[in-house]
């Protein structure tokens, strides 16, 4: 159901397209100014919802802005949808009440920070200067809160701040660890990914709250880049984080109803390697390998068993990998054979060491 969170996510997806194809994406909205573009991208999800479920849309809009400007926006939603940013820019220039409503929405939905997090420092600075010039056209008494946002000292994007932290090579203060956790919670995938990479370089023992959130990203993030970055970070920290609590959670996640979570849990166990020799996890990895309907999950399970090593070098695991070597999916077949070779070599080394 449409709500403020979903509205914000829709805006974020559109703004990500802007950073990839700025001229094309701006042209699609019909905007002549950057501010007009951002305003249009802010209201588009609302306009779509007004077309589908007007009562729900108004219910979500009312706590954000409720006045002459918002009423005007609702009454003319069809025209704004059909004529795009050109109509919106024209009406913003002549209606102070609409300017107030647009500002209310851009502040509540954090449009400025969403676009800022998509840009590097240089491009963000240029965007800020350009937006300030465009807002000046409306007079200094218009858009006061947006101006304040644009003038904040922390205009640097969270992405750039985290990247600069990585140059310190793992020596983070308590305040910086809090900032990295904030990065894991960010709405922008590349910020979450960069925060995870930075955590993976930490030489100390990560706080439990940070580790919990890192594992959340590794298992449940809806984007591949942060999910993989978090899994790699878990692997980099493995001897410091492979607690019973973490392994229990991973074993539990292997039985999730969500195939993406099952696959993600197996990938994290692979990254943890020999530190993932949790009996229940190994049993569930074997079940995943032999019975899961999803080929990606089966492949991830095979890789995990091969990297866990000694704890997985047991007859029942070897038998399961041998069976999986006949899997109809080529990637599962290859992963199972690779894991089987690794474990056989490990058993051979162990036998030689015992004989010696």
DABEL-V339017 format. One record per backbone hydrogen bond with DSSP energy under -0.5 kcal/mol. CO is the residue of the C=O (numbers start at 1). NH is the residue of the N-H. Records with the same first field share a line. If there is no record, write none. Layout:
CO = NH ; NH
This chain:
3 = 7
4 = 8
5 = 9
6 = 10
7 = 11
8 = 12
9 = 13
10 = 14
11 = 15
12 = 16
13 = 17
14 = 18
15 = 19
16 = 20
17 = 21
21 = 25
22 = 26
23 = 27
24 = 28
25 = 29
26 = 29 ; 30 ; 31
27 = 30
29 = 85
33 = 37
34 = 38
35 = 39
36 = 40
37 = 41
38 = 42
39 = 43
40 = 44
41 = 45
43 = 47
44 = 48
45 = 49
46 = 50
47 = 51
48 = 52
49 = 53
53 = 57
54 = 58
55 = 59
56 = 60
57 = 61
58 = 62
59 = 63
61 = 64 ; 65
67 = 71
68 = 72
69 = 73
70 = 74
71 = 75
72 = 76
74 = 77
76 = 80
77 = 81
78 = 82
79 = 83
80 = 84
83 = 86 ; 87
84 = 87 ; 88
85 = 89
86 = 90
87 = 91
88 = 92
89 = 93
90 = 94
91 = 95
94 = 96
95 = 99
96 = 100
97 = 101
98 = 102
99 = 103
100 = 104
101 = 105
102 = 106
103 = 107
104 = 108
105 = 109
106 = 111
107 = 110
110 = 114
111 = 115
112 = 116
113 = 117
115 = 118
116 = 119
120 = 124
121 = 125
122 = 126
123 = 127
124 = 128
125 = 129
126 = 130
127 = 131
128 = 132
129 = 133
130 = 134
131 = 135
132 = 136
133 = 137
134 = 137
135 = 138
136 = 139
139 = 142
143 = 147
144 = 148
145 = 149
146 = 150
147 = 151
149 = 152
153 = 155
157 = 161
158 = 162
159 = 163
160 = 164
161 = 165
162 = 166
163 = 167
164 = 167
165 = 168
166 = 169
168 = 171
170 = 172 ; 203
173 = 177
174 = 178
175 = 179
176 = 180
177 = 181
178 = 182
179 = 183
180 = 184
181 = 185
183 = 186
187 = 189
188 = 191 ; 192
189 = 193
190 = 194
191 = 195
192 = 196
193 = 197
194 = 198
195 = 199
196 = 200
197 = 201
198 = 201
199 = 202
204 = 206
207 = 211
208 = 212
209 = 213
210 = 214
211 = 215
212 = 216
213 = 217
214 = 218
215 = 219
216 = 220
217 = 221
223 = 227
224 = 228
225 = 229
226 = 230
227 = 231
228 = 232
229 = 233
230 = 234
231 = 235
232 = 236
233 = 237
235 = 238
237 = 240 ; 241
238 = 241 ; 242
241 = 243
243 = 247
244 = 248
245 = 249
246 = 250
247 = 251
248 = 252
249 = 253
250 = 254
252 = 255
253 = 256
257 = 259
258 = 262
259 = 263
260 = 264
261 = 265
262 = 266
263 = 267
264 = 268
265 = 269
266 = 270
267 = 271
268 = 272
269 = 273
270 = 273
272 = 275
273 = 276
274 = 277
276 = 278
277 = 279
278 = 282
279 = 283
280 = 284
281 = 285
282 = 286
283 = 287
284 = 288
285 = 289
286 = 290
287 = 291
288 = 292
293 = 295
294 = 298
295 = 299
296 = 300
297 = 301
298 = 302
299 = 303
300 = 304
301 = 305
302 = 306
303 = 307
304 = 308
305 = 309
308 = 311
309 = 312 ; 313
310 = 313
312 = 314
314 = 317 ; 318
315 = 319
316 = 320
317 = 321
318 = 322
319 = 323
320 = 324
321 = 325
323 = 326
324 = 327
328 = 330
329 = 333
330 = 334
331 = 335
332 = 336
333 = 337
334 = 338
335 = 339
336 = 340
337 = 341
338 = 342
339 = 343
340 = 344
341 = 345
342 = 346
343 = 347
344 = 348
345 = 349
346 = 350
347 = 351
348 = 352
349 = 353
350 = 354
351 = 355
352 = 356
